[in-house]
Amino acid sequence: MLGNLNTNNIIEILNGDLLQEIRGTIAQGKPHRYCSNCVQAERLGGKSERDWHNNVNLNFDYATAGTQYHYPVIIDIRWNTTCNLSCNYCMEYCSSKWASLKGIPVKSGSRPYYDQVCDFIEAHHEHIHEVALVGGEPLLLPENNRLLDVIPTDAIVTLITIGSRLEYVRHGAEWAEIQHNLGLIKNLMTTQGQWGGIHAVYNIYNATRICELRQFAEDTGTTVLWQNLFQPEYLDPFLHGPAVAAEAVAEIERFYAMGIATPAERMFFDNALSTYRAITKARPGIEQKFQQHIAEIETQYHPDKAGEFAKLWPELANV
């Protein structure tokens, strides 16, 4: 949205007209259209990337910062789409596995601008507080090697890697391996003061499985950070009408009855309850799109999962 490193260098983009416009708008205390995802996430009671940046960069004063780029405080780099999973909510432009399944040529490997970006980070490394390694699958990306070499030794490194119980949703994941990896994370948390948690995107697949997920988190000593779904829309439970809303409301009430909801979760799910109780109809065409999504998963891309959705989510299949 801000620029293309295939045609411009990183300095040109960071000081380009669009980013200066965004900074100028924020300096006036107004949200720019670029800020819509963060604004919506916070309105719905979830966490946003704005929260993350503000918590890491506590001394930043947007009113006096000016419109010129300063220094990187947070580095969030997603070098390419290399991934060994084809998750149901993902797309070919985010996953080399999906691209392969759809017969789309995959351009992988280091990009021409890789050294340029690492040089830029190294030149300003003393300002960096946190680095996020996200996608495709960061543990499969050799590009991260130099990145980890050039950041400060006291920078926090956040790694989002594979972890999901539902092998139907995250096709290619193995539950036994995930349990093993969680044991490794738990050891790091216990012996080295590190943090581990579940980054949960609230969607139609988990809207009726909150209690199961949260009990698992309690049993493994991990926390859950919830955020709302932005795409694809057919996985958004708020768009599926009153029957799905009733199932989701009942699950939230069961979760509250467990007595383990955190204040942040209360805020998130109170907003969800308010939204659900105002639903009178489904968004036109959304149910057909979701049914097509399930049909493609179970017949075209992962025929070994045929009929699994109805078995795993009978309460949704019935409505």
C-alpha positions in Angstrom: 0.0 0.0 0.0 2.9 2.4 0.7 5.4 1.5 -2.1 7.1 -1.3 -4.0 10.7 -2.2 -3.3 11.0 -3.7 -6.8 10.7 -0.2 -8.2 11.8 2.2 -5.4 14.3 2.0 -2.6 13.3 1.9 1.0 14.4 5.5 1.7 12.2 6.8 -1.2 9.2 4.9 0.2 9.7 5.9 3.8 9.9 9.6 2.9 7.4 9.4 0.0 4.4 11.6 -0.5 1.9 9.0 0.8 3.7 8.4 4.1 4.1 12.1 4.6 0.4 12.6 4.1 -0.4 9.9 6.6 2.0 11.4 9.2 0.5 14.8 8.7 -3.0 13.5 9.2 -2.1 11.7 12.4 -0.2 14.8 13.7 -3.6 16.6 13.5 -5.2 13.9 15.7 -7.2 12.4 12.8 -7.2 8.8 11.6 -6.0 8.4 8.0 -7.8 5.9 5.7 -4.7 3.8 6.0 -5.5 3.4 9.7 -8.9 1.7 9.2 -7.9 -1.8 10.3 -6.5 -0.5 13.7 -9.4 1.7 14.3 -11.9 -1.1 13.6 -10.0 -3.6 15.7 -10.0 -1.3 18.7 -13.7 -0.4 18.2 -14.5 -4.1 18.4 -12.5 -4.5 21.6 -9.5 -6.2 20.0 -5.8 -5.4 20.0 -4.3 -3.5 17.0 -0.9 -2.9 15.6 -1.3 0.7 16.8 -1.5 -0.7 20.4 1.7 -2.7 19.7 3.6 0.3 18.3 2.5 2.6 21.1 3.5 0.1 23.8 6.9 -0.4 22.3 7.6 3.3 21.6 6.3 5.0 24.7 8.2 8.2 24.3 7.0 8.9 20.8 5.1 12.2 20.5 3.1 12.2 17.2 2.1 15.9 17.7 5.7 17.1 17.4 7.3 14.4 15.3 6.9 16.0 11.9 6.3 14.3 8.6 9.9 13.1 7.8 10.8 9.5 8.6 12.9 9.1 11.8 14.2 5.6 12.8 12.8 2.1 12.9 11.7 1.1 16.3 9.7 -2.0 15.3 10.8 -4.2 12.4 8.0 -6.4 11.0 9.4 -8.2 7.9 7.6 -10.8 5.8 10.2 -11.7 3.2 8.2 -14.0 1.0 5.3 -16.5 0.9 7.3 -19.7 1.7 5.0 -21.9 3.8 4.5 -25.7 4.2 0.8 -25.3 5.1 -2.4 -24.6 3.1 -4.6 -23.1 5.8 -8.2 -22.7 4.9 -8.2 -19.0 5.6 -5.1 -18.3 3.6 -4.5 -17.3 -0.1 -2.0 -18.1 -2.8 -0.4 -14.6 -2.4 0.5 -15.5 1.2 1.4 -19.1 0.9 3.6 -20.9 -1.6 1.8 -24.1 -0.7 -1.5 -22.6 -1.8 0.1 -21.3 -5.0 1.4 -24.7 -5.8 -2.1 -26.3 -5.2 -3.7 -23.8 -7.6 -1.0 -24.2 -10.2 0.3 -20.7 -9.8 4.1 -20.2 -10.4 5.9 -19.4 -7.2 8.6 -16.8 -7.1 10.6 -17.7 -4.0 14.1 -17.1 -2.7 15.8 -13.8 -1.8 14.5 -10.7 -3.3 16.7 -8.1 -5.1 16.1 -5.6 -2.3 17.0 -8.0 0.6 20.5 -6.6 1.1 19.2 -3.1 0.8 16.7 -3.6 3.6 19.2 -5.3 5.9 21.7 -2.6 5.2 19.1 0.0 6.2 18.3 -1.9 9.4 21.9 -2.3 10.3 22.6 1.4 9.8 19.9 2.3 12.3 20.1 -0.8 14.5 20.6 1.1 17.8 17.0 2.4 17.6 15.3 -1.0 17.2 13.3 -2.2 20.2 11.4 -5.2 18.7 11.5 -7.4 15.7 8.6 -9.5 14.5 9.1 -12.6 12.3 5.8 -13.5 10.8 5.3 -14.9 7.3 5.1 -17.1 5.3 6.6 -19.5 7.9 9.5 -17.7 9.5 11.4 -20.8 10.5 11.6 -21.7 6.8 13.0 -18.4 5.6 16.8 -18.2 5.4 16.5 -14.4 4.9 16.0 -14.1 8.6 19.5 -15.2 9.3 21.2 -11.9 8.5 18.3 -10.0 10.0 18.9 -11.6 13.4 22.6 -10.9 13.1 22.1 -7.1 12.6 19.6 -6.3 15.3 20.6 -5.2 18.8 21.2 -8.0 21.3 18.7 -6.5 23.7 15.9 -6.3 21.1 12.8 -8.4 21.7 12.2 -11.0 18.9 8.6 -12.0 18.4 8.1 -15.2 16.4 4.7 -16.3 15.1 4.9 -19.9 14.0 2.6 -22.8 13.2 0.3 -24.0 16.0 -3.3 -25.1 15.7 -5.3 -28.0 17.0 -7.6 -28.2 14.0 -5.7 -30.0 11.3 -8.8 -29.5 9.1 -8.2 -25.7 9.1 -4.4 -25.7 9.0 -3.9 -28.4 6.4 -0.4 -30.0 6.7 -0.1 -29.3 10.5 0.3 -32.3 12.9 -1.2 -32.1 16.3 1.5 -34.3 17.9 4.3 -32.0 16.6 2.5 -28.9 17.8 2.2 -30.4 21.3 6.0 -31.2 21.2 6.8 -27.6 20.1 4.6 -26.2 22.9 6.6 -28.2 25.3 9.8 -26.5 24.0 8.1 -23.1 24.3 7.0 -23.9 27.8 10.6 -24.7 28.8 11.8 -21.4 27.4 9.1 -19.6 29.3 10.1 -21.4 32.5 13.9 -21.2 32.3 14.6 -18.0 30.3 11.7 -15.6 31.1 10.3 -15.8 27.6 6.6 -15.4 26.7 4.5 -17.8 24.7 0.9 -17.5 23.7 -1.9 -18.2 21.2 -2.6 -15.6 18.6 -6.3 -16.3 17.9 -8.2 -14.7 15.0 -11.9 -14.8 15.9 -13.7 -16.5 13.0 -16.4 -19.0 12.2 -14.2 -22.0 12.8 -13.5 -21.1 16.4 -16.6 -19.1 17.3 -18.2 -22.3 18.7 -15.0 -23.7 20.2 -13.9 -20.9 22.6 -14.2 -23.0 25.7 -12.1 -25.8 24.3 -9.4 -23.4 23.1 -9.3 -21.5 26.4 -9.2 -24.7 28.5 -6.3 -25.9 26.4 -4.5 -22.6 27.0 -5.1 -23.0 30.8 -3.8 -26.5 30.7 -0.6 -25.5 28.8 0.1 -22.3 30.7 -0.3 -20.1 27.7 -2.3 -17.0 27.1 -4.7 -16.1 24.3 -4.5 -12.8 22.4 -7.7 -12.3 20.4 -8.1 -10.2 17.3 -11.0 -9.8 14.8 -11.0 -11.2 11.2 -10.8 -8.8 8.3 -10.7 -11.2 5.4 -11.9 -13.4 3.9 -15.4 -12.1 4.8 -17.1 -15.5 4.4 -15.2 -16.7 7.6 -16.5 -13.7 9.6 -19.2 -15.2 12.0 -20.8 -11.7 12.4 -22.0 -11.9 8.8 -23.8 -15.2 8.9 -27.1 -14.3 10.3 -29.1 -14.9 13.5 -28.8 -18.7 13.6 -25.0 -18.6 13.6 -25.1 -15.6 16.0 -27.2 -17.7 18.5 -24.7 -20.5 18.5 -21.8 -18.0 19.0 -23.6 -16.2 21.8 -24.3 -19.5 23.6 -20.5 -20.4 23.4 -19.5 -17.0 24.8 -21.9 -17.4 27.7 -20.5 -20.9 28.3 -17.0 -19.4 28.3 -17.9 -16.7 30.8 -19.4 -19.4 33.1 -16.0 -21.1 33.2 -14.7 -18.1 35.2 -11.4 -17.8 33.4 -12.0 -14.9 31.1 -9.4 -12.1 31.4 -10.4 -8.4 31.5 -9.2 -8.1 27.9 -11.3 -11.1 26.8 -14.3 -9.7 28.6 -14.0 -6.4 26.6 -13.5 -8.3 23.4 -16.4 -10.7 23.8 -18.7 -8.1 25.4 -18.4 -6.3 22.1 -19.0 -9.5 20.2 -22.2 -10.1 22.2 -23.4 -6.6 21.5 -22.8 -7.1 17.8 -24.5 -10.6 17.7 -27.6 -9.4 19.5 -28.2 -6.8 16.9 -28.1 -9.2 14.0 -31.3 -9.7 12.1 -30.1 -11.2 8.8 -27.1 -12.6 7.0 -25.1 -10.5 4.6 -26.5 -11.4 1.1 -24.5 -14.2 -0.6 -22.2 -14.9 2.4 -23.6 -18.4 3.2 -23.2 -19.4 -0.5 -19.6 -18.2 -0.5 -18.9 -20.2 2.7 -20.5 -23.3 1.3 -18.5 -22.9 -1.9 -15.3 -22.5 0.3 -16.1 -25.8 2.1 -16.9 -27.6 -1.1 -13.6 -26.5 -2.7 -11.6 -27.5 0.4 -13.2 -31.0 0.6 -13.5 -31.9 -3.1 -10.8 -29.9 -5.0 -7.9 -29.1 -2.8 -8.0 -31.5 0.1 -10.3 -34.4 -0.8 -9.0 -36.4 2.1 -11.1 -34.0 4.3 -14.4 -34.8 2.5 -17.3 -34.6 4.9 -15.1 -33.4 7.8 -16.6 -30.0 8.3 -20.1 -31.5 9.0 -18.5 -34.0 11.5 -16.4 -31.4 13.3 -18.9 -28.5 13.3 -22.4 -30.2 13.3 -23.9 -27.2 15.0 -22.9 -25.0 12.0 -23.6 -27.6 9.3 -27.2 -27.9 10.7 -27.8 -24.1 10.2 
